[in-house]
Amino acid sequence: MWASDEPLPWKVVSPVTERDENPNSLIQSDAPEVVALARLAVGEETEPRKQAFLLENFVYRYISDKNYAQGFMTAAEVVKHPSGDCTEHAVLLAALLRAEKIPARIVQGLVYDRGTRAFVWHVWNEAWLEDFWQPLDATLGRGVVGADHIRMNAGDFDSQTMAQTLLPAAQLIGKIRLEQSFSEGEGQP
């Protein structure tokens, strides 16, 4: 065991790239309506970590119509029509973070759904804060991503590379089985 002020004996971090910082066809962080919404959400806050959590909660509240009717709206479209599923939450949060000069990317993987008692495909974000990628899930807006999220890959969801981004998860559909196990005396969630 090591003291809390000692560094961990390992550090696995993928570096920030230009693609994590710049706008693209879906994450339009330079669109005037996106920039204005980011400023509204963070107010006077200047500390990037606090900004990131403010933005996550803002997107959670801003997208008031939670539904599966859309298929990958752009950030600018979500600003105008605040509805959608996890993809719209993630695209908007990535754009708002980048508008505030916080590198961000979109993560895809699995999340445990208590209603169906199964893992389902999900999309959330990572923001570069204090030299590591901090997971954020604006679909939940809780300021924390728990062990119920299983990260498969990350990217910027640029429309030109979207198929490449989604391919790893698509290849696992129907081929992976995850089970929960409980020690004696533990209840099920």
C-alpha positions in Angstrom: 0.0 0.0 0.0 1.2 3.5 -0.7 0.6 6.9 0.9 -2.1 9.1 -0.7 0.5 11.8 -1.6 2.6 9.3 -3.6 1.9 8.9 -7.3 0.2 5.8 -8.4 2.7 3.1 -9.7 1.1 3.3 -13.2 -0.5 5.9 -15.4 -2.2 5.0 -18.7 -3.3 8.1 -20.5 -3.9 8.6 -24.1 -2.8 12.1 -25.0 -5.0 15.0 -26.1 -5.0 15.4 -29.9 -6.2 18.3 -32.1 -9.3 16.2 -32.8 -10.2 16.5 -29.1 -10.0 20.3 -29.2 -11.4 21.4 -32.5 -14.8 21.6 -34.0 -16.0 19.1 -36.6 -19.2 18.3 -38.6 -21.1 17.0 -35.5 -19.3 18.8 -32.6 -19.6 22.4 -33.8 -17.9 24.0 -30.8 -17.3 27.2 -32.9 -20.9 27.8 -33.8 -22.1 31.1 -32.3 -25.2 29.4 -30.6 -23.0 26.7 -29.1 -20.4 29.3 -27.8 -23.3 31.4 -26.3 -24.8 28.4 -24.6 -21.5 27.4 -23.1 -21.0 30.9 -21.7 -24.5 30.9 -20.2 -23.9 27.5 -18.6 -20.6 28.3 -16.9 -21.4 31.9 -16.0 -18.4 33.5 -14.3 -16.7 30.2 -13.4 -13.2 30.0 -14.8 -11.8 26.8 -13.3 -11.9 24.1 -16.0 -12.9 21.2 -13.6 -15.8 23.2 -12.2 -16.8 24.3 -15.7 -16.9 20.7 -16.9 -19.3 19.6 -14.1 -21.5 22.7 -14.6 -21.7 21.9 -18.3 -22.5 18.2 -17.7 -25.4 19.2 -15.4 -26.5 21.9 -17.8 -26.8 19.5 -20.7 -28.7 17.1 -18.5 -31.3 19.8 -17.7 -31.2 21.5 -21.2 -32.2 18.4 -23.1 -35.6 18.1 -21.6 -37.2 15.8 -24.1 -35.4 12.5 -23.6 -36.2 10.2 -26.5 -34.9 7.9 -29.2 -36.5 9.8 -32.2 -33.3 11.4 -33.5 -30.2 9.8 -35.0 -27.0 11.8 -34.3 -28.1 15.4 -34.4 -25.3 18.0 -34.6 -24.5 20.1 -31.6 -26.0 23.2 -33.3 -29.2 21.2 -34.0 -29.4 20.1 -30.4 -29.1 23.7 -29.2 -32.2 24.6 -31.4 -34.1 21.4 -30.7 -33.1 20.1 -27.2 -34.2 16.5 -27.5 -32.7 13.1 -28.0 -30.9 10.3 -26.4 -27.3 9.7 -25.1 -25.8 10.6 -28.5 -27.3 14.1 -28.5 -26.3 14.6 -24.9 -22.7 13.6 -25.7 -22.4 15.6 -28.9 -23.7 18.8 -27.2 -21.5 18.3 -24.1 -18.4 17.8 -26.2 -19.2 20.9 -28.2 -19.8 23.0 -25.0 -16.6 21.7 -23.4 -14.5 22.5 -26.5 -16.2 25.9 -26.7 -14.7 26.6 -23.2 -11.3 25.3 -24.4 -11.6 22.0 -22.5 -10.5 19.1 -24.7 -13.3 16.6 -25.0 -14.1 13.3 -26.7 -17.1 11.0 -27.0 -16.9 7.5 -25.5 -19.0 4.6 -26.4 -19.5 1.4 -24.5 -22.0 -0.4 -22.3 -24.0 0.8 -19.3 -26.0 -1.3 -16.9 -29.7 -0.6 -17.2 -31.5 -1.4 -14.0 -34.9 -1.6 -15.7 -33.9 -4.3 -18.1 -31.2 -5.7 -15.8 -28.8 -5.9 -18.8 -26.0 -3.9 -20.2 -27.0 -1.7 -23.2 -25.1 0.4 -25.7 -24.4 3.9 -24.4 -22.5 7.0 -25.3 -20.9 9.5 -22.8 -17.9 11.9 -22.7 -14.4 12.3 -21.4 -13.0 15.8 -20.7 -9.3 16.5 -20.2 -8.9 17.8 -16.7 -5.8 18.0 -14.6 -3.8 15.6 -16.8 -6.3 12.8 -17.2 -9.5 12.0 -19.0 -12.5 12.6 -16.6 -15.6 10.7 -17.6 -18.8 12.7 -17.7 -22.3 11.5 -18.5 -24.8 14.3 -19.4 -27.6 11.7 -19.9 -27.4 11.2 -16.1 -26.0 14.6 -14.9 -24.7 13.2 -11.7 -21.1 14.4 -11.9 -19.8 10.9 -11.7 -19.5 7.9 -14.0 -19.6 4.7 -12.0 -18.5 1.1 -12.5 -21.8 0.5 -14.4 -20.2 2.1 -17.5 -17.9 -0.1 -19.5 -15.8 1.9 -21.9 -15.0 0.4 -25.3 -13.5 3.2 -27.2 -13.4 7.0 -27.6 -13.4 9.4 -30.5 -14.7 12.6 -31.8 -17.7 11.2 -33.7 -16.8 13.3 -36.8 -19.3 12.2 -39.4 -16.4 11.0 -41.7 -15.2 8.6 -39.0 -18.5 7.7 -37.3 -18.6 4.2 -38.9 -15.1 3.5 -37.7 -16.0 4.8 -34.2 -19.1 2.6 -34.0 -17.6 -0.5 -35.5 -16.0 -2.0 -32.3 -19.3 -2.0 -30.5 -21.3 -3.2 -33.5 -18.9 -6.2 -33.8 -19.7 -7.3 -30.2 -23.5 -7.2 -30.6 -24.8 -10.7 -29.9 -21.3 -12.0 -29.1 -20.7 -10.8 -25.5 -22.3 -11.9 -22.3 -21.9 -10.1 -19.0 -23.2 -11.4 -15.8 -23.3 -10.0 -12.3 -22.3 -12.2 -9.4 -23.0 -11.5 -5.7 -21.3 -12.7 -2.6 -23.5 -14.4 -0.1 -25.5 -11.9 1.9 -25.3 -9.2 -0.8 -28.6 -8.1 -2.4 -29.1 -7.4 -6.0 -29.2 -3.8 -7.2 
